[in-house]
Amino acid sequence: MADLTTEFLGIKSPNPFWLASAPPTDKEYNVRRAFEAGWGGVVWKTLGEEGPPVVNVNGPRYGAIFGADRRLLGLNNIELITDRPLEVNLEEITRVKKDYPGHAIIVSLMVPCVEQAWKDILPRVEATGADGIELNFGCPHGMAERGMGSAVGQVPEYIQMVTEWCKKYYSKPVIVKLTPNISDIRLPARAAKKGGADAVSLINTINSIISVDLDIMAPNPTIGDKGTHGGYCGPAVKPIALNMVAEIARDPETHGLPISAIGGITTWRDAAEFISLGAGNVQVCTAAMTYGFKVVEEMISGLSQWMDEKGHASIADFMGQAVPNVTDWQYLNLNYVAKAVINQDDCIKCGRCFAACEDTSHQAIEMSEDRVFTVKNDECVACNLCVNVCPVENCITLEQVAPGQLDERTGDLVSEDYANWTTHPNNPSATAAE
């Protein structure tokens, strides 16, 4: 059976599934339940300095986007960092770490961009016995307006400066959490590395207004008669997170910088994809808030089974394997040719492929009078639209066409015997040459 044990920055945990800094990790009660359910680690909900109390709204803090089956696709939140006293949090972290020494506990921190503020809080955090800290440079709402969160994460010079302070006053691993609300994710990652960061984590939430209440003309969620922008997360942000993780993993200036991946991770497959792009572990929030802590059981069993099937004995066996295959557009193989193929036995004759291709694409699907749909190979550019709109999985597939398999004059697939297409009589170029 595959070994899911991970060692990230020297921090051991029984599996790569950590809970991200968020409401699920806001208190001792939650974290204990999470560890008992099987989570390998947690990033404690962001702590701030002592002083004026953080006050969250007493009203709706979340807005949502649903799929047709009411599956939660995206979640928007306007919640701030913890509103519980710093000392209470530190005491709870100390107790939990003592009782769960084999699980990872990272403390998320956000204090003003002043060296003394970091110098004051870091020794107190280190005294808890927690395994490391995560610098919250990503939160896009509430705290950003106070000069923290993404207001720091959007300025590489600030990232480097604060990271240097933390490395100066804290002896354990420092993880820098990056904001996606920036044009080039490589720049803050490079700054974190220059500042001495041991790792980066990403992505934090995306600045967003999730919807508008058209009855009162205010953004959702509304507090009274007004709303505000918040942080967007959930399955819908996964593609954005995958790209940003890949950008850092393949950037020569940040190559080798450990990555803790965050963003829409709901299943074991999501986790495996992030790990294949260079992540050393993954952090989860929305899935736990949607399905409860026991969702990790499916993640663990699914990843373990897949690893067994693929012959991976450990997470390290496939970590980063996909990175060499991520490239820029200009390096793609323009000689690669594929065509759509419709499995007539599976086709339910709904016509979605025909409507989509005929109206918005390349007019490469033909419909007969008895609603049999066939591909016109001479028009098909293998754009994949028909595959994506078809409601029957694997009814339409894209099949690579080797040189010599396609008659350039008729567009028909021909025998694989036509291996030497350059001299074959059906090749117009060859006939003209003769």
C-alpha positions in Angstrom: 0.0 0.0 0.0 1.2 3.5 -0.9 2.9 5.5 1.8 1.2 8.9 2.1 3.5 10.2 4.7 5.0 13.6 3.8 7.9 15.6 5.0 7.4 19.3 4.0 10.2 21.6 5.2 11.2 18.8 7.6 7.7 18.8 9.1 6.2 15.3 9.1 2.6 14.6 8.7 0.7 11.3 8.1 -0.6 12.5 4.7 -0.4 15.6 2.4 -3.9 16.8 3.2 -3.8 19.9 5.4 -6.6 22.3 6.3 -6.0 25.8 5.2 -6.1 28.9 7.4 -9.9 29.6 7.5 -13.0 29.1 9.7 -12.4 25.3 10.0 -9.1 26.0 11.8 -10.3 28.8 14.1 -10.2 27.0 17.4 -9.0 24.0 19.4 -12.3 22.2 19.1 -12.2 22.2 15.3 -8.6 21.2 15.0 -8.9 18.3 17.3 -11.9 17.0 15.4 -10.0 17.5 12.1 -7.0 15.4 13.3 -9.3 12.7 14.6 -11.0 12.6 11.2 -7.6 12.0 9.5 -6.2 15.4 8.3 -2.5 15.4 8.2 -2.0 19.0 9.3 -3.7 22.4 9.8 -2.8 26.0 9.2 -4.4 27.8 12.2 -6.7 30.6 11.2 -4.8 33.9 10.9 -3.8 35.5 14.2 -3.2 39.2 14.6 -1.5 41.5 17.1 -2.9 42.4 20.5 -4.7 45.8 20.4 -8.0 47.0 19.0 -10.1 43.9 18.6 -11.0 42.5 15.2 -14.8 42.7 14.7 -16.5 40.4 12.2 -19.9 41.1 10.8 -22.9 39.5 12.6 -24.7 38.7 9.4 -24.1 36.6 6.2 -20.4 36.2 5.5 -20.6 33.9 2.5 -22.0 34.1 -0.9 -22.1 31.1 -3.3 -22.3 30.0 -6.9 -24.0 26.8 -7.6 -24.1 24.3 -10.5 -27.3 23.1 -12.0 -27.5 20.3 -9.4 -26.9 22.9 -6.6 -23.3 21.6 -6.3 -21.2 24.4 -4.7 -18.8 25.6 -7.3 -17.6 28.8 -5.7 -17.7 30.5 -2.3 -17.2 34.1 -1.6 -16.4 35.3 2.0 -16.1 38.6 3.7 -14.8 37.2 7.0 -11.7 38.8 8.6 -8.9 37.1 10.5 -9.7 35.5 13.9 -11.7 37.7 16.3 -10.7 35.5 19.2 -8.0 36.9 21.6 -4.4 36.2 20.7 -3.6 34.7 24.1 -6.5 32.3 23.9 -5.4 31.1 20.4 -1.8 30.6 21.5 -2.8 28.6 24.6 -5.0 26.3 22.4 -2.2 25.8 19.8 0.1 24.8 22.6 -2.3 22.2 23.9 -3.2 20.7 20.6 0.5 20.4 19.4 1.4 18.7 22.6 -1.4 16.1 22.2 -0.8 15.6 18.4 3.0 15.7 18.0 2.8 13.7 14.8 0.5 16.2 13.0 1.6 19.4 11.4 0.5 22.7 12.9 1.3 25.9 11.1 0.3 29.3 12.5 -1.0 31.9 10.0 0.0 35.5 11.0 -1.0 39.0 9.9 0.2 42.1 11.7 1.1 45.6 10.5 4.0 46.1 8.2 6.2 47.3 11.0 9.3 45.3 12.2 8.5 45.7 15.9 5.0 44.2 15.4 6.6 41.0 14.0 9.4 41.0 16.6 6.8 41.1 19.4 4.5 38.3 18.1 7.0 35.8 16.7 8.6 34.6 20.1 5.1 34.1 21.5 4.2 31.9 18.5 7.4 30.0 18.7 6.7 29.2 22.4 3.6 27.2 21.4 5.7 24.5 19.8 3.9 24.9 16.4 5.9 23.6 13.5 6.1 26.9 11.5 4.3 30.0 10.4 2.5 31.1 7.3 2.6 34.8 6.5 -0.9 35.9 5.2 0.0 38.2 2.4 -3.1 37.2 0.4 -6.4 38.2 2.1 -8.1 40.7 -0.4 -10.8 42.2 1.8 -11.1 44.0 5.1 -7.5 43.6 6.2 -6.1 44.8 2.9 -7.8 48.2 3.5 -5.8 48.4 6.7 -2.5 48.0 4.8 -2.2 44.2 5.5 -3.0 41.0 3.6 -3.0 41.4 -0.2 -1.9 45.1 0.2 1.5 43.6 1.2 1.3 40.6 -1.1 1.0 42.9 -4.2 4.3 44.6 -3.4 7.3 42.3 -3.9 9.6 44.7 -1.9 7.3 44.4 1.1 7.2 40.7 0.9 10.9 40.4 0.9 11.2 42.9 3.8 8.7 41.2 6.1 10.0 37.7 5.2 13.5 38.9 6.3 12.1 40.1 9.6 10.5 36.8 10.3 13.6 34.8 9.4 15.5 37.2 11.8 13.1 36.7 14.8 11.8 33.1 14.2 13.8 29.9 14.0 11.3 27.5 12.4 10.1 27.3 8.8 8.5 30.4 7.3 5.9 29.9 4.5 4.7 32.9 2.5 1.1 32.8 1.4 0.7 34.6 -2.0 -2.2 36.5 -3.3 -3.6 35.7 -6.8 -4.7 39.3 -7.2 -1.6 40.2 -9.2 -0.6 40.1 -12.8 2.5 37.8 -12.5 2.6 35.4 -9.6 6.3 34.8 -10.2 7.3 38.2 -8.9 6.0 37.8 -5.3 7.4 34.3 -5.3 10.8 35.5 -6.3 10.6 38.2 -3.6 9.7 35.6 -0.9 12.7 33.5 -1.9 15.0 36.5 -1.8 13.7 37.2 1.7 14.7 33.7 2.8 11.2 32.1 2.8 11.4 28.3 3.3 8.3 27.8 1.1 5.3 29.6 -0.5 1.7 28.6 -0.4 -0.9 29.6 -3.0 -3.4 30.7 -3.9 -5.2 32.8 -1.4 -8.7 34.0 -2.4 -9.5 36.0 -5.5 -11.1 39.5 -5.1 -14.7 39.3 -6.2 -18.3 40.3 -6.0 -20.2 37.0 -6.4 -23.6 38.3 -7.3 -26.0 41.3 -6.9 -29.4 41.2 -5.1 -31.6 42.9 -7.8 -34.3 43.6 -5.3 -32.2 45.9 -3.1 -29.5 46.6 -5.6 -26.6 45.5 -3.4 -23.8 42.9 -3.7 -24.3 39.6 -2.0 -23.8 38.8 0.8 -25.6 41.9 2.1 -25.3 43.4 5.5 -28.4 45.5 5.9 -28.7 47.2 2.6 -25.0 47.1 1.5 -22.4 44.6 0.5 -18.7 44.5 -0.3 -16.1 42.7 -2.3 -14.8 39.5 -0.8 -12.5 36.5 -1.4 -13.5 33.9 -3.9 -12.5 30.2 -3.5 -13.8 26.7 -4.2 -13.7 24.3 -7.1 -14.1 27.1 -9.6 -10.7 28.6 -8.8 -8.7 25.4 -9.2 -7.6 26.1 -12.8 -6.2 29.5 -11.8 -4.4 27.9 -8.9 -3.0 25.1 -11.0 -1.5 27.6 -13.5 0.0 29.8 -10.7 1.6 26.8 -9.0 3.0 25.6 -12.3 4.4 29.1 -13.1 6.4 29.1 -9.9 7.5 25.4 -10.2 9.0 26.0 -13.7 10.4 29.5 -13.1 14.2 29.2 -13.1 14.4 31.9 -10.3 12.1 29.9 -8.0 13.0 26.4 -9.1 13.2 24.1 -6.1 11.2 26.5 -3.8 8.8 24.2 -1.9 5.1 24.8 -2.6 2.0 24.2 -0.5 -0.9 24.2 -3.0 -4.3 25.8 -2.3 -7.3 26.4 -4.5 -10.4 24.3 -5.1 -9.0 21.0 -4.0 -12.1 18.7 -3.5 -11.0 15.2 -4.4 -7.8 13.1 -4.4 -7.4 13.7 -8.1 -7.3 17.5 -7.5 -4.5 16.9 -5.0 -2.6 14.6 -7.3 -2.7 17.2 -10.1 -1.2 19.9 -7.8 1.5 17.5 -6.6 2.3 16.5 -10.1 2.9 20.2 -10.8 5.4 20.5 -8.0 3.4 20.9 -4.7 4.8 19.1 -1.7 1.3 19.1 0.0 -2.1 20.6 -0.4 -4.4 22.8 1.7 -8.1 22.4 1.7 -10.9 24.7 2.9 -14.1 24.8 0.9 -14.4 21.0 0.5 -14.3 20.7 4.3 -16.8 23.5 4.8 -19.1 21.8 2.2 -18.9 18.2 3.2 -17.4 18.2 6.7 -14.0 16.9 8.0 -14.6 13.3 7.0 -14.3 14.2 3.3 -10.5 13.6 3.9 -11.2 9.9 4.2 -12.2 9.7 0.5 -9.2 11.9 -0.4 -6.8 9.5 1.4 -8.3 6.3 0.1 -8.6 7.6 -3.5 -5.0 8.9 -3.6 -3.7 5.7 -2.0 -5.5 3.5 -4.5 -4.4 5.6 -7.5 -0.8 5.5 -6.3 -1.0 1.7 -6.0 -2.3 1.4 -9.5 0.4 3.6 -10.9 3.2 1.9 -8.9 4.0 5.0 -6.8 5.3 4.0 -3.4 5.4 7.6 -2.0 4.3 11.1 -2.8 7.8 11.9 -3.9 7.5 9.4 -6.7 5.3 11.6 -8.8 5.8 15.1 -7.3 6.7 17.5 -10.1 6.4 14.9 -12.9 4.1 17.2 -15.0 6.3 20.3 -14.7 8.6 19.5 -17.7 5.5 19.1 -19.9 4.2 22.6 -19.1 5.5 24.9 -21.8 4.7 28.2 -23.6 2.4 28.2 -26.6 5.1 28.8 -29.1 6.7 25.5 -28.3 3.7 23.4 -29.0 3.9 20.8 -31.8 2.0 22.4 -34.7 2.4 19.2 -36.7 0.2 17.3 -34.3 -3.2 16.4 -35.9 -6.3 15.0 -34.3 -9.9 14.5 -35.3 -13.2 14.1 -33.4 -14.7 10.6 -33.4 -18.4 10.0 -32.5 -19.3 6.6 -31.0 -22.6 6.0 -32.6 -23.5 3.3 -30.0 -23.3 5.8 -27.2 -24.9 8.8 -29.0 -28.3 9.8 -27.7 -28.9 12.0 -30.7 -29.4 15.2 -28.6 -27.6 17.3 -31.2 -25.6 19.5 -28.9 -22.4 18.8 -30.7 -24.0 19.7 -34.0 -25.5 23.0 -32.7 -22.3 24.1 -31.0 -20.1 23.3 -34.0 -22.5 24.6 -36.6 -23.2 27.9 -34.9 -20.0 28.8 -33.1 -17.2 26.7 -34.4 -16.1 25.1 -37.7 -19.2 23.5 -39.2 -17.4 20.1 -38.9 -20.4 17.9 -37.8 -23.0 16.8 -40.2 -26.6 15.8 -39.2 -28.6 13.3 -41.4 -32.4 13.3 -41.7 -32.6 10.6 -39.1 -30.3 12.5 -36.7 -27.1 10.6 -37.2 -24.2 12.9 -36.4 -20.9 12.4 -38.2 -17.6 14.3 -38.3 -16.4 16.0 -41.5 -12.7 15.4 -41.1 -11.7 18.0 -43.7 -13.3 20.7 -41.6 -12.5 19.4 -38.1 -9.7 21.2 -36.3 -10.0 19.1 -33.1 -11.0 22.1 -31.0 -12.6 19.8 -28.5 -15.8 21.9 -28.2 -18.0 18.9 -29.2 -16.4 16.7 -26.5 -17.0 19.3 -23.9 -20.7 20.0 -24.7 -21.6 16.3 -25.2 -23.7 15.1 -22.2 -22.5 11.5 -22.6 -19.0 10.9 -21.2 -16.5 9.5 -23.8 -19.2 9.4 -26.5 -17.0 11.9 -28.5 -13.3 11.6 -28.3 -10.3 13.1 -30.1 -8.1 10.7 -31.9 -4.6 11.5 -33.1 -4.1 11.1 -36.8 -0.7 9.8 -37.9 0.8 11.0 -41.2 -0.8 9.0 -44.0 -4.1 8.3 -42.2 -6.0 11.2 -43.7 -6.8 11.7 -47.4 -6.1 15.4 -47.9 -8.6 15.5 -50.9 -11.6 13.8 -49.3 -10.9 14.3 -45.6 -11.5 10.6 -45.0 -9.5 8.4 -42.7 -7.5 5.9 -44.7 -5.6 2.7 -43.9 -2.6 2.8 -41.6 -0.8 1.1 -44.5 -0.4 4.6 -46.0 2.6 5.2 -43.8 4.7 7.0 -46.4 2.3 9.8 -47.1 4.9 12.0 -48.8 5.0 9.6 -51.8 1.5 8.1 -51.7 -0.6 8.6 -54.8 -3.5 10.0 -52.8 -1.3 12.9 -51.7 -1.8 15.8 -54.1 1.6 17.1 -53.4 3.2 13.8 -54.4 1.1 13.6 -57.6 2.1 17.1 -58.6 5.7 16.3 -58.0 5.5 13.3 -60.3 
